[in-house]
Amino acid sequence: MRPTRVRDAAGHTGLGLSVAGLEIRAPDGRPLVSVGALLVPAGSSVAIRGPSGAGKSTLLHALSGLVQPATGRIFWGDTDISRLSDAARTRFRRDHVGLIFQDFLLFEELGGLDNAALAASFAPAARRMDLRQRADAWLERLGLGQIGLRRVDSFSGGERQRIAVARAMSNDPAVILADEPTASLDRASANRLIDDLAALPQEAGRTLIAVTHDPALVARLDRVLTMAEGRIVEDSHG
Amino acid sequence: MDSPLDFWAGLPAVVQDAATVVLLLLPGLVTGVLVLRGFAPGRLVRAMLRRFSVVNAVFVGLIAVSVAIGIGLTAQERGLRQGSARAAAAFDLILAAPGSEITLMFAAVYLQPSDVPLLTSAQYAEVAADPDVAFAAPIAFGDTYLGAPVVGTTAEFVTHLAGPLLEGQMFTTASEAVAGAFVPIATGETFSPAHGHGPAAEEDAHHGAAYTVTGRMAPTGSPWDRAILVPVEGVWEVHGLANGHAPSAGNRIGPPFDAAYFPGTPAILVRADALWGNYALQSRYTRADMMAFFPGTVLAQLHGLMRDIREAMSLMAVVTQVLVTVSILAGLMILTRIFARGLALLRAIGAGRRFVFAVVWSYSATLIAAGSVIGLALGWLAAIGFSRVITARTDVLVTATVSWTEVQLVAGFVSLTLLLALLPALAATRRPLLTDLRS
């Protein structure tokens, strides 16, 4: 069964996830992740937790199209990204996915706004202004509106991660994939970020999947998948 | 309708030169347009430049120095060639006893010390009486004053060489002199010449003989600017010889000379009434007891002999530039690995390989362009500096400036290296995305 698109009152379109028979292997053929079936409705939020080496990040990378599975299907809405070319998966990420990383991955020599609007660099000319305005609006919303022009090497960890969130949101994604988004933050910064992340699916019908060890984040999401040795061993609702 | 070649030949030189620059730049420019089409990587490139500003500055410096060396060499060589030709321009035809034309040319035109056999009074008289000769100026050298050659000649030749005097008046007696433009001696000063040149000059050889400077020549851009010109009669007299005129002639100077009192001269500088006449004179006086040659022709032969060396130097300069740039591009390939995580991030958030390619190429292109422009400026400054040194050492006015040739050299270099810059850009797109992202 494929997920259906949902549209919220503001007109945002979410994408649901449908995974079937997914196998991801290491270059030497060793199995890394095996997921028989997984459905995530559009507009919901999911935490993936588990011990180190359980395959959480590998699964997230596969869901984002950064890793090509050995077998199986990964549908986002009607699009089977496991059958797409590398270029098409890249375009899919550009148009539909917002990625958030544990260590922010910002360009230190750029200002906050330039980092948040990074996608404007490679977007079609007609969309660049829109992307920058949206990034600016997200910085404003995340409390960084006044310092968006400062170089990020002067920012705290919490501020950097909020810039990374603004970057992920600048293309108005239907899907947000976050890999340990609070792991590098102090508690106060992490709690603020959790508030921001948890609001995303509710207000715009976006699908949020976050790999995390943080119980505070897990507690705020709709559903919790627990992985061990490359498999989903528990699926519970938060 | 004109053929393209005719059309090209009909264009003004400056248009041809500018068009050549554009044509040379075209491959690089077209590459840039194709690579950057649809992207705006400026902010990212600036970030990459700031990230390793010292390393980037070193790369730009290396490119600049290699470009400057190439430009300096070619500009200097051309400046020296033009300067030496300009210095010889006033010397239409030189007549001398048979021997080495080059030795004579260096002695008569560039005033380099040399021992040459003399032409006799009969030979001079024959030349001076030739109906095709406008003037025939004997020159006599061998004396100096404070390192400045003291050259005996005629007032007519002084005027021919430098035009109207810059100050004062022409010598009118055998004990008067006209200083070259840059000789450190004032009008009105009196000096006693030394016999010979350099450290071996005999200061007291002409004890009692003295010249008074009555005027100063305008600059000629030749070693004559640092010479003191005196009537040839004066040189003969201080050497204890007859002065070219019968005693009954009194203090007269200048032609005609009396063959009976003409002691001989190492060279005669001749000018014909008409341009073609110089060729007739050259033919007439090229014979067993005399040689006649055009300094310009001898220079052209020398320059021709040096052409192979010049071309080899130019080739070496270009090869050096390209080798330096290839080394730098190899360095950039290594440096790109340091940027690998950032580039992987770009691809992760949706940038295509072509954008990553464009970022890395733009980064390399910026270094190359900056190095080349700075190199052009450095080469220009180096050429000016070396010109001054050479002018000071040889008294041949060398004015080496950056010309279209150098601009074209840089344009070709930029274009070639912009194409080579595709390699590190390509390498950056081939890197494993996930490995770099996790690095």
Interface residues (C-beta under 8 A of the other chain):
Chain A: H61 S64 L66 V67 D86 A87 T90 R91 R93 R94 D95 V97 L99 F101 L105 F107 E108 E109 L110 D114 L118 A119 A120 S121 F122 P124 A125 R128 R167 A168 N171
Chain B: G38 F39 A40 P41 R43 L44 R46 A47 M48 R50 R51 R341 G342 L345 L346 R347 A348 I349 G350 A351 G352 R353 F355 L433 L434 L437
